[in-house]
Amino acid sequence: MVTTQTESTIESYDGQFGTFVITPDDRREVVIYRIGLGIAAFSFALGASILMLAGSSSGPSYGLLWAVSGLYGLMWLGLGVSLWFIHIYLRPLHLALQLFWLVGGLASLGIAIAFPGPLALTVYQQPLSILGIGFTFAALTGIFFKEAFCFNRFETKILTLLVPALLLTHMLGAMPVQLGQQLLVVWAVLFTVFALRKMVQPIPPDIGDKSVFEYLKQQRQANA
């Protein structure tokens, strides 16, 4: 992709289907996408750390479990922000990930109402709750898959496999507790590495080839 500077704040690129420009609004959307990822990663890592530290003693208290549940909610919100501003060429995939996020949030709320108490404890004691809350992590896995496909990042390749494997084995009761804790730490570390690396990555690659977006939009309009 060839770039030329047309104005101090607008860059022109040669795309697959013609020339396009990257505007300050485009850059702002990428920054917000990355901030959302950072919030999600920080919340998840902090929640996992609390569980690990509390589990090394006499077990996490109710207060800590409520804190972890709150951090899950913060992670869900950060993920939603990222899914709103992420650039994905395939619109049906983008909408599907947003739908998974919404279903996961509604399911989490329903589970919290049906089983009073910390959501984190409910998910541990009621493995089948993964059938609902898992939609949130399916949306997150979609981001990992997209980043692995587009940028060939080793951490997202591992997370694309690790996240569904860990959730499914917990749901089926096939994951030893100690191994599950260790894999949860790996998940938290890799998620944090991913979010940090996104913060320093050049912005244009996250915007993508806008001529492709315009071409696909024209195709949808022509088929309507």
N, C-alpha and C positions, 0 to 999 in steps of 0.2 A: 504494500500500500504506500503510495507516494503522497507526501504531504507538502503543502505550500502554505505560507503565512499570508493571509489576506488582510486581516486586521489584528490588532494587538490581542484581542480576546476570542477571535474566531479562526478556526483552522479548516482548510479545505483538503479533502482526501479523494483519491481515485478509488471508487468501490467497484464491486463486481458488476453492478448495473448502472454505473454512472458516478458522477461526482457528488459528494455530500460534504456538509460542514459539521463541525463539532462546536457547539455553542456553550456559553457559560451554564445554561440550564442543563445541558447534557452532563457536564462535569459535576454540577450540583447533585444530580440524581445519583451518579456513581458514588459520590461522597456519602450521601444519605444511605445508600445500599450498604456501604462498608461500615458505617456507624451502626446500622441495624445488626449486621453480622457481629460486630464487636460486642454489642450489648448481649446478644444471644450467647456468644462464646464465653464472655466473662461470667454471666449468670450461671451457665451450665458448669463451668470450671469451679466456681465458688460453691455451688451446691454439692458437686461431687467431693470437693475438699472437705466440706462440713461432714458429709456422710462418712468419709474415710477417717477423719480425725476422731469423730464421735464414736465410730465403730471400733476404734482401737482401744477404747476404755470399757465402760460398762454398757455401751450402746447409746445411741442418740436419744436425747430427751424429746418430749413432745414439742417443746419450744423450738428446738433445732429442726425438727421435722416440719414444723409450720414454716420456718424460715426457708427450708429447701423447697417447700411447696410454693412459697411466694416467689422464689428465684425461678422456678419453672414458669410461673406466669409472666415474669419479666422476660425470660427467654422467648416465650411465645410471642410477646409483643414485638421484641426486636426482630424475630424471624418474620413477622407479618410486615414490618416496615421494609425489610430487605426484599420480600417477595413482591411488594408493590412497585419498587423501583428497579428491580433486576431487569437486565436486557436479555431476552430470550427470543430467538428468531421464530420458533414455533409457538404461535399464539395458543393453540389448544393445550400444549404442555404447560405454558405459563399459567393458564386458567386452571388447569388440573392441580398444579401445586398450590395455588391460592385456595382452591376448594378443599384440598387435603388439610391445609392450615386451619381453615374455618371449621371443618368437621372435627378436627382434633381439639380445637378450643371448646366447641360446644359439648363434645363428648367428655372432656375433662371437667367442665362445669357440671354436667349431669352426674358424673361419677362422684364428684365432691358433694353433691346434694344427696345422692343415694347412700353414700357411706360417710357419715359425719366424722370428721377427724382430718389429720394431715393427709393431703393427697399422696405425698411420697410414701407414707405408710400403707395406704390403700393399694397402691400399685405393687408394693412388695408382698402384701398379704393376699391380694386378689390378682393373680397373674393374668386372668382373662380380661382385666381392665385394659391391657395392651391393645385389645381389639378396637378400643375407642381412642385412647390417648396416643396410640401408635400412629394415627394419621398426622399428628404434629411432626413426628420424627420422619414420616414418609416424605413430608414436604421438605424437611431439612436435608434428607438424603438426596432429594432431587437437586438441591443446590450443590451438594457435594459432587453428584454425578455430572452436572453441567460444568462445574469448574474443572473436574478431572478430564472431561472430554475436550474442553476449550483450551486449557492451559497445562495439561499433563502434569498436574501437581501430585506428588507422591502421597501427601497426607490425605488428600481427598479421595484418591484411589482406595486407600486402606479404609477410610471412613465409609465409603459407599458400600463396602462389604461388611464392615464391622457392625455398623448401627443396626441393620435389619437382622443380622445373625444374633446379636446380643439380645435384642427384643424378642425375637421368636423363640430362642432357647429358654429365656426367662418365662415366657408365656406357657411353654410346654413343660416347664419344670425340669428341664434337662441340663441346666447350667449350675455347676457347683458354686456355692456362695463365694468362696475365696477367689475362684477364677473370674466370676462375674465382677467382683470388686476390682480386680486387677485390670480387666478389660475396660471398666468404667473409667479408670484413671487414664488408660491409653487414649480412650475417646476424648476425654477432657483435654489432655495435652495436645493431641493432634488438632482438635477444634481450635484451640488457642493459637497454635502455630499457624493454622490456616488464616485465622482472622488477622493476626499480626502481619503476615506476609501480604495480605490484601491491602493493608494500610499503606504499604510502601510501593505497591505495584503501580506502574504508569497507568493513567486513567483511560486513554483512548482504547486500549484493548478491551476494557470492560464495557465500553459503549458499543463496540462492534462495528460492522459495516452497515451503516444506516441505509445505504441503497438497497440492501436486501430487505430490510423492514418495509421500505416504500414499495418495492416490487411485490412482496407478499400481500401488502395492503391492497394494491391494485388488482391482484389476482382474486382476492376475496370479494372486492367490489364487482369485478367482472362476472363472478359466479353467482352473485346475489340476484 
